[in-house]
Amino acid sequence: MTVRLFIKDSERRPDPAPVKTDDRKVVLVGLVLWIVALGVMLALLPQLQESDLVWLLWTVVVGFGLGLVLLVFTSRRHTD
Protein backbone atom coordinates (compact mmCIF):
# COMPACT_ATOMS: atom_id res chain seq x y z
CA MET A 1 0.00 0.00 0.00
CA THR A 2 1.36 3.41 -0.96
CA VAL A 3 0.54 6.71 0.64
CA ARG A 4 -0.32 9.56 -1.67
CA LEU A 5 -0.27 13.18 -0.62
CA PHE A 6 -2.87 14.29 -3.13
CA ILE A 7 -6.09 12.50 -4.03
CA LYS A 8 -8.38 13.39 -6.87
CA ASP A 9 -11.80 14.69 -5.89
CA SER A 10 -13.43 11.74 -7.62
CA GLU A 11 -11.48 9.32 -5.38
CA ARG A 12 -12.34 11.03 -2.09
CA ARG A 13 -14.85 9.56 0.30
CA PRO A 14 -17.64 11.91 1.38
CA ASP A 15 -17.13 13.90 4.56
CA PRO A 16 -18.87 12.44 7.62
CA ALA A 17 -21.90 14.22 9.02
CA PRO A 18 -21.11 16.59 11.91
CA VAL A 19 -21.81 15.23 15.37
CA LYS A 20 -24.26 17.24 17.45
CA THR A 21 -22.79 18.05 20.86
CA ASP A 22 -23.75 20.15 23.85
CA ASP A 23 -20.65 22.23 24.49
CA ARG A 24 -22.21 23.80 27.57
CA LYS A 25 -21.67 20.58 29.54
CA VAL A 26 -17.96 20.62 28.75
CA VAL A 27 -17.69 24.28 29.75
CA LEU A 28 -19.56 23.62 33.00
CA VAL A 29 -17.15 20.81 33.89
CA GLY A 30 -14.27 23.19 33.25
CA LEU A 31 -15.88 25.86 35.43
CA VAL A 32 -16.31 23.38 38.28
CA LEU A 33 -12.62 22.51 38.00
CA TRP A 34 -11.70 26.22 38.13
CA ILE A 35 -13.87 26.64 41.25
CA VAL A 36 -12.08 23.70 42.90
CA ALA A 37 -8.73 25.23 41.96
CA LEU A 38 -9.89 28.58 43.41
CA GLY A 39 -10.80 26.89 46.68
CA VAL A 40 -7.38 25.25 46.86
CA MET A 41 -5.63 28.53 46.09
CA LEU A 42 -7.62 30.37 48.76
CA ALA A 43 -6.82 27.63 51.28
CA LEU A 44 -3.12 28.01 50.44
CA LEU A 45 -3.16 31.81 50.30
CA PRO A 46 -0.71 32.37 53.20
CA GLN A 47 1.83 30.02 51.59
CA LEU A 48 1.31 31.70 48.22
CA GLN A 49 1.98 35.11 49.76
CA GLU A 50 5.14 33.87 51.47
CA SER A 51 6.46 32.42 48.21
CA ASP A 52 5.42 35.37 46.01
CA LEU A 53 3.13 33.10 44.00
CA VAL A 54 -0.09 35.13 44.34
CA TRP A 55 -0.16 35.30 40.53
CA LEU A 56 -1.36 31.68 40.62
CA LEU A 57 -4.54 32.86 42.33
CA TRP A 58 -5.08 35.48 39.62
CA THR A 59 -4.52 32.83 36.95
CA VAL A 60 -7.37 30.80 38.42
CA VAL A 61 -9.62 33.88 38.64
CA VAL A 62 -8.95 34.76 34.99
CA GLY A 63 -9.54 31.14 33.91
CA PHE A 64 -12.89 31.14 35.71
CA GLY A 65 -13.84 34.48 34.12
CA LEU A 66 -12.97 33.25 30.64
CA GLY A 67 -15.00 30.12 31.33
CA LEU A 68 -18.01 32.28 32.17
CA VAL A 69 -17.59 34.20 28.91
CA LEU A 70 -17.38 30.91 27.02
CA LEU A 71 -20.50 29.63 28.79
CA VAL A 72 -22.44 32.71 27.63
CA PHE A 73 -21.09 32.26 24.09
CA THR A 74 -22.00 28.55 23.92
CA SER A 75 -25.44 29.17 25.45
CA ARG A 76 -26.24 31.79 22.83
CA ARG A 77 -24.99 29.53 20.04
CA HIS A 78 -27.04 26.62 21.39
CA THR A 79 -30.31 28.58 21.31
CA ASP A 80 -29.84 29.77 17.72
Helices and strands as residue ranges (DSSP letters): G 9-11, H 23-43, H 45-50, H 55-79
